[in-house]
């Protein structure tokens, strides 16, 4: 009987030790992730990346660690690194796809605000891969940026406006008429300016042509030419 009791006590003690060990390890890993989040919030990305890389080495199936490391990469401009980590995160937990779409959209908006259109459009495309429901929101941002670029014409932002309006209309075709009307307003303004300059100088102005058109729906104003001074 005593032997039986000793065996039972030993088994219970062993289970307790396993539980305590597992709980301690879980707590330690949680502290690593919490520490990384604090570093990210403070803008201390290298410190956060060091913590997260260590965590992933120890627990490669931690989707949150992969996601957070992807955030660090995207915030420091390492898009290839972000792509890899985000793919791992969504492979381990598909629910991260929604968050990843938001991260790419936010980064695209930041790039657009800095005037880096190429980078912004790449990031927006990635955002829609993970979260297609962002199409209209991204289209609106591109359209607004196109309007701002068009307001700066002439001379350097005519192509920027064209690209942004094109992307906006691809993502949301209902914006075609609005883009066409904005462009047409600029066309009339530039034509008036060019006419005034020609009258003053007695010679033809140097104009660059870009074609814009609206959609076929009601209210379409058809095809026309935007003249940008160069």
Residue pairs with C-beta under 8 A, 6 or more apart in sequence:
29 55
29 58
29 59
29 62
32 51
32 52
32 54
32 55
32 65
33 52
33 55
33 62
33 64
33 65
33 68
35 51
36 48
36 51
36 52
36 55
36 65
36 68
37 48
37 68
39 45
39 47
39 48
39 51
40 48
40 68
40 71
40 72
40 75
45 72
45 75
45 76
48 68
48 72
49 69
49 72
49 73
52 65
52 68
52 69
52 72
53 69
55 62
55 65
56 62
56 65
56 66
56 69
59 65
61 92
62 92
63 88
63 89
63 90
63 92
63 93
63 96
64 89
66 85
66 86
66 88
66 89
66 92
67 85
67 86
67 89
67 96
67 99
67 100
69 81
69 85
70 81
70 82
70 83
70 84
70 85
70 86
70 89
70 100
70 103
71 82
71 103
73 79
73 81
73 82
73 85
74 82
74 103
74 104
74 107
75 107
79 122
79 123
82 103
83 126
86 96
86 100
86 103
86 130
89 96
89 100
90 96
90 97
90 100
90 130
97 130
97 131
98 130
98 131
100 130
100 131
101 127
101 128
101 129
101 130
101 131
101 134
102 127
102 131
102 134
103 127
104 123
104 124
104 126
104 127
104 130
105 123
105 124
105 127
105 131
105 134
105 137
105 138
107 123
108 119
108 120
108 121
108 122
108 123
108 124
108 126
108 127
108 138
108 141
109 120
109 141
111 117
111 119
111 120
111 123
112 120
112 141
112 142
112 145
117 145
117 160
117 163
117 164
120 145
121 142
121 163
121 167
124 138
124 141
124 142
124 167
127 134
127 138
128 134
128 135
128 138
128 171
135 171
135 172
136 171
136 172
138 171
139 167
139 168
139 169
139 170
139 171
139 172
139 175
140 168
140 172
140 175
142 164
142 165
142 167
142 168
142 171
143 164
143 165
143 168
143 172
143 175
143 178
143 179
145 164
146 160
146 161
146 162
146 163
146 164
146 165
146 168
146 179
146 182
147 161
147 182
149 157
149 160
149 161
149 164
150 157
150 158
150 161
150 182
150 183
150 186
153 161
153 186
153 190
153 228
153 229
154 190
154 228
154 229
154 230
155 208
155 228
155 229
155 230
158 208
158 210
158 226
158 228
159 210
161 183
161 186
162 210
162 212
162 226
165 175
165 179
165 182
165 183
165 212
168 175
168 179
169 175
169 176
169 179
169 215
173 215
174 215
176 213
176 214
176 215
176 217
176 220
177 214
177 215
177 217
177 219
177 220
177 221
179 212
179 214
180 212
180 213
180 214
180 215
180 220
180 221
180 224
181 214
181 221
183 212
183 224
183 226
184 212
184 221
184 224
184 226
186 226
187 224
187 225
187 226
187 227
190 207
190 226
190 227
190 228
190 229
191 227
193 229
194 205
194 207
194 227
194 229
197 205
198 204
198 205
205 229
206 229
206 230
207 227
207 228
207 229
207 230
208 227
208 228
208 229
208 230
209 225
209 226
209 227
210 225
210 226
210 228
211 223
211 224
211 225
211 226
212 223
212 224
212 225
212 226
213 222
213 223
213 224
214 220
214 221
214 222
